[in-house]
């Protein structure tokens, strides 16, 4: 009789034990999935598509223009990776797309290539990839020529600007004045940079960098091949800290120092 009662008890406990094992297995699976998700690398957002794209390539063109030519977050000696152009936007939210525009001015050091590109922004922050290459119309038609440059030889001046409207606007979306300038990088590297390389058109003069308190910042040196440097001739290296948000550029020739030119830089990814 005792054996028969034990059998009946076991038959009653059987479903409970099976349910417990199933719950344990489900819990283990959920924990494994959560761990795998936490260990998975962050997904890269889809590249932004240009809203406006204008470019030209003329080896005989001699264009100098503004002192400010580019802010580079990647190695200046690395090749230009046209499939991986990235911009570092501020971490705080950006205004709606109809009010804000990301503007890019690209100039090769030898003056042959020039591009003006506009991207509409919504709520993007941090590191954002940009698309400038494609087989369709509206992307660069000079990929072969651009691939011959190193990153330090291709100045990319990126900035946020309010989108102007009206018939008197000469270049919709990208006015000459910028709220602040942004760092860009070529290549798949996505780590926040600790240093930036500024590409400066110094007109063969000495370049001096300072913050709002006139404290010196960074180091500057002329490019090696100055004869071919038509759009910018100086590279400056600065550490990424709060002072670059009020960075200023002065050009010095002999004892004469020009008035400072503002180059406020948004801290990359911060």
C-alpha positions, 0 to 999 in steps of 0.5 A: 500500500505505501508503494502505491501511495508514493506512486500516486504522489509522484504522478501528481508531482510530475507535472509540477516538476516539468513546469518548474524545469520549463520555467527555469529553462525559459529564465535561462534563455531570457538571461542569455538573450539579455547578456548577448544583447548587452555584449552586442556592438552598437548599431551604426545609424543609416547614413544621411542623404544629401539634400543639396549637392554641388561640386567641381573639379578643376586642377587649374582653379586657384581658390583660397577663400576663408581662413577656416578650412576643416576640422579633422578627427581622424589621422591626417596621414590616413587615406580618404575613405569615401564610404565612411565620412562621419560628422560629430554632432552635439549630444543635445537634441537638434531643432526640427529639420526645417529649422536646422541644416548640416552644411559641408564645404569640402576643399582639396589642399591643391584647390582642384576639388570643391563641394558644397553639401547640405543635409537636413537634420531631425533629432540626430546626435553624436557620431553620424555617417554621411553619404556622399558616394553613389552611382546615382546623380547627386553624389560625387562624380570624382570618387577616383580623384578624391581617393588619391588624397590623404585625409589631411589634404581634404579639408571638410568644414562642417557646421550647423546653421539655421536654414534661411528662406526667401528669394534673396538667399544666394545659397539656400541652407548654407549661409556663410556664418556658422553657429559652431563648427563640427569635427569630421572623420574619414574611416570606420573608426568611431571612438570619440577623438581626444585630438583634432587637426585644424586645416587653416588657410594662413596665407603663408603667415604664422598661425596662433590659436587661443581661447577666449581668455587669450591663453595659447592652444595647440601647435601649428605647422606648415604643410610639407608641400607648400607649393601645391597648397592653394586652399590651406597651408597649415595644420594645427593640433588641439586637445579636445576640451572645453576651451575649443568651444571658444577657439580663435585663430590669429595670423601673424606676419613679422610683428603684425598680428591680425584680428582674431577669427572665431572658430568655435568647435562643438565638443565631439560626441559630448 
